[in-house]
Amino acid sequence: METPWREWLKKAKIVYWLILGGLAFFVILIILATLGTLSWERIPEFAQGYCFLLIAGMLLQMIARRL
């Protein structure tokens, strides 16, 4: 018998939501950079943080599928 958290982890679509959230986030960043509110040099910094979160999400998803 499986515990509820293991079942939730198996069905979680963490990477899917990270990808969609990241794409929406970058659209907002590009709009802000175009308007001049944010400098273009800061966007790669945000991209690096997003890639780290994406890798962490993929690892969590792989672990959850192995449970």
TORKE-740588 format. One record per residue: z, x, y of N, C-alpha, C, O in turn; residue number from 1. Coordinates in Angstrom, 2 decimals. Layout:
BEGIN
     n.zz     n.xx     n.yy    ca.zz    ca.xx    ca.yy     c.zz     c.xx     c.yy     o.zz     o.xx     o.yy  seq
        Z        X        Y        Z        X        Y        Z        X        Y        Z        X        Y  NUM
...
//
This chain:
BEGIN
     n.zz     n.xx     n.yy    ca.zz    ca.xx    ca.yy     c.zz     c.xx     c.yy     o.zz     o.xx     o.yy  seq
     0.00     0.84    -1.18     0.00     0.00     0.00     0.00     0.89     1.25     0.80     1.81     1.38    1
    -0.90     0.59     2.15    -1.05     1.41     3.34    -0.22     0.85     4.49    -0.01    -0.35     4.61    2
     0.23     1.76     5.31     0.99     1.35     6.49     0.03     0.88     7.57    -1.14     1.25     7.57    3
     0.52     0.06     8.50    -0.37    -0.47     9.55    -0.99     0.62    10.43    -2.14     0.48    10.85    4
    -0.26     1.70    10.72    -0.82     2.73    11.60    -1.92     3.49    10.91    -2.86     3.93    11.57    5
    -1.83     3.68     9.59    -2.91     4.36     8.87    -4.17     3.49     8.87    -5.29     3.98     9.02    6
    -3.96     2.19     8.69    -5.10     1.27     8.71    -5.74     1.24    10.10    -6.96     1.20    10.22    7
    -4.92     1.27    11.13    -5.45     1.28    12.49    -6.23     2.56    12.76    -7.30     2.51    13.36    8
    -5.69     3.71    12.32    -6.39     4.98    12.52    -7.73     5.01    11.81    -8.69     5.58    12.32    9
    -7.79     4.40    10.63    -9.06     4.39     9.91   -10.12     3.57    10.64   -11.31     3.90    10.58   10
    -9.70     2.52    11.31   -10.66     1.64    11.99   -10.86     2.02    13.46   -11.73     1.47    14.13   11
   -10.07     2.95    13.97   -10.14     3.32    15.38   -11.50     3.95    15.70   -12.03     4.74    14.92   12
   -12.02     3.60    16.83   -13.30     4.16    17.29   -13.04     5.00    18.53   -13.59     4.75    19.60   13
   -12.19     6.00    18.35   -11.74     6.82    19.46   -12.90     7.56    20.10   -13.04     7.58    21.32   14
   -13.73     8.18    19.28   -14.84     8.96    19.81   -15.84     8.05    20.54   -16.38     8.42    21.58   15
   -16.07     6.87    19.99   -16.98     5.92    20.62   -16.50     5.57    22.03   -17.30     5.56    22.97   16
   -15.20     5.28    22.18   -14.67     4.91    23.48   -14.63     6.10    24.42   -14.81     5.94    25.63   17
   -14.39     7.31    23.88   -14.42     8.50    24.73   -15.82     8.74    25.29   -15.98     9.11    26.45   18
   -16.82     8.55    24.46   -18.20     8.75    24.91   -18.55     7.73    26.00   -19.09     8.10    27.04   19
   -18.26     6.47    25.75   -18.59     5.44    26.75   -17.79     5.63    28.03   -18.33     5.51    29.13   20
   -16.51     5.93    27.88   -15.68     6.15    29.06   -16.13     7.37    29.84   -16.13     7.36    31.07   21
   -16.52     8.43    29.14   -16.99     9.64    29.79   -18.30     9.42    30.52   -18.49     9.94    31.63   22
   -19.20     8.67    29.91   -20.46     8.38    30.60   -20.24     7.57    31.87   -20.84     7.86    32.90   23
   -19.37     6.58    31.80   -19.07     5.79    33.00   -18.39     6.66    34.05   -18.66     6.53    35.25   24
   -17.51     7.54    33.62   -16.81     8.44    34.52   -17.80     9.36    35.25   -17.67     9.58    36.45   25
   -18.78     9.91    34.50   -19.75    10.80    35.12   -20.71    10.06    36.05   -21.19    10.65    37.02   26
   -20.99     8.83    35.77   -21.80     8.05    36.71   -21.05     7.90    38.04   -21.64     8.04    39.11   27
   -19.76     7.62    37.95   -18.95     7.50    39.16   -18.87     8.84    39.89   -18.94     8.89    41.12   28
   -18.72     9.95    39.13   -18.67    11.27    39.75   -19.96    11.60    40.49   -19.93    12.13    41.60   29
   -21.09    11.29    39.87   -22.37    11.59    40.51   -22.56    10.75    41.76   -23.09    11.23    42.76   30
   -22.12     9.49    41.71   -22.21     8.65    42.92   -21.33     9.23    44.03   -21.75     9.29    45.18   31
   -20.10     9.64    43.67   -19.21    10.23    44.68   -19.77    11.54    45.23   -19.64    11.82    46.43   32
   -20.40    12.35    44.38   -20.98    13.60    44.85   -22.18    13.34    45.75   -22.40    14.06    46.73   33
   -22.94    12.31    45.43   -24.09    11.97    46.26   -23.64    11.48    47.64   -24.28    11.77    48.65   34
   -22.55    10.74    47.66   -22.04    10.24    48.94   -21.33    11.32    49.75   -21.06    11.12    50.93   35
   -21.04    12.44    49.13   -20.40    13.54    49.84   -18.89    13.53    49.72   -18.23    14.39    50.31   36
   -18.34    12.60    48.99   -16.89    12.54    48.82   -16.38    13.63    47.90   -15.26    14.11    48.05   37
   -17.21    14.03    46.95   -16.85    15.03    45.96   -17.90    16.14    45.99   -19.09    15.86    46.14   38
   -17.47    17.38    45.86   -18.45    18.48    45.90   -19.11    18.63    44.53   -18.50    18.35    43.50   39
   -20.35    19.06    44.54   -21.11    19.23    43.30   -20.52    20.32    42.42   -20.72    20.32    41.21   40
   -19.79    21.25    43.01   -19.20    22.35    42.24   -18.04    21.88    41.36   -17.69    22.56    40.40   41
   -17.46    20.75    41.68   -16.33    20.24    40.90   -16.76    19.50    39.63   -15.96    19.36    38.71   42
   -17.99    19.04    39.57   -18.45    18.26    38.42   -18.39    19.06    37.12   -17.97    18.49    36.11   43
   -18.78    20.34    37.08   -18.64    21.09    35.82   -17.19    21.23    35.35   -16.93    21.30    34.14   44
   -16.24    21.26    36.28   -14.83    21.31    35.89   -14.45    20.03    35.16   -13.76    20.08    34.13   45
   -14.88    18.89    35.67   -14.61    17.63    35.00   -15.32    17.56    33.65   -14.79    17.02    32.68   46
   -16.53    18.12    33.59   -17.28    18.12    32.33   -16.57    18.95    31.26   -16.57    18.57    30.09   47
   -15.99    20.05    31.65   -15.26    20.89    30.71   -14.05    20.14    30.15   -13.79    20.20    28.95   48
   -13.32    19.45    30.99   -12.18    18.66    30.53   -12.61    17.53    29.63   -11.94    17.23    28.64   49
   -13.73    16.90    29.95   -14.25    15.81    29.12   -14.68    16.33    27.75   -14.44    15.67    26.74   50
   -15.30    17.50    27.70   -15.70    18.08    26.41   -14.48    18.39    25.55   -14.51    18.18    24.33   51
   -13.41    18.87    26.17   -12.18    19.12    25.43   -11.63    17.82    24.84   -11.23    17.78    23.68   52
   -11.61    16.75    25.64   -11.14    15.46    25.14   -12.03    14.92    24.04   -11.55    14.31    23.08   53
   -13.32    15.14    24.15   -14.26    14.69    23.14   -14.04    15.42    21.82   -14.06    14.80    20.76   54
   -13.82    16.72    21.88   -13.55    17.49    20.66   -12.23    17.04    20.04   -12.14    16.89    18.82   55
   -11.20    16.81    20.85    -9.92    16.34    20.33   -10.08    14.96    19.67    -9.50    14.70    18.62   56
   -10.85    14.09    20.28   -11.10    12.77    19.71   -11.86    12.84    18.40   -11.56    12.10    17.46   57
   -12.83    13.74    18.33   -13.58    13.88    17.08   -12.69    14.41    15.96   -12.79    13.96    14.82   58
   -11.82    15.36    16.28   -10.89    15.87    15.27    -9.95    14.78    14.80    -9.69    14.66    13.60   59
    -9.43    13.98    15.72    -8.56    12.89    15.35    -9.29    11.86    14.48    -8.72    11.33    13.53   60
   -10.52    11.59    14.81   -11.33    10.66    14.02   -11.58    11.20    12.62   -11.52    10.45    11.65   61
   -11.85    12.49    12.51   -12.08    13.08    11.19   -10.81    13.05    10.35   -10.87    12.79     9.15   62
    -9.67    13.32    10.97    -8.40    13.26    10.25    -8.11    11.82     9.80    -7.66    11.59     8.68   63
    -8.37    10.87    10.68    -8.10     9.47    10.36    -8.97     8.99     9.21    -8.51     8.19     8.39   64
   -10.18     9.45     9.13   -11.07     9.02     8.05   -10.68     9.63     6.71   -11.01     9.09     5.65   65
    -9.97    10.76     6.74    -9.54    11.40     5.50    -8.25    10.81     4.95    -7.90    11.10     3.81   66
    -7.54     9.99     5.73    -6.29     9.41     5.25    -6.51     8.45     4.11    -5.55     7.88     3.60   67
//
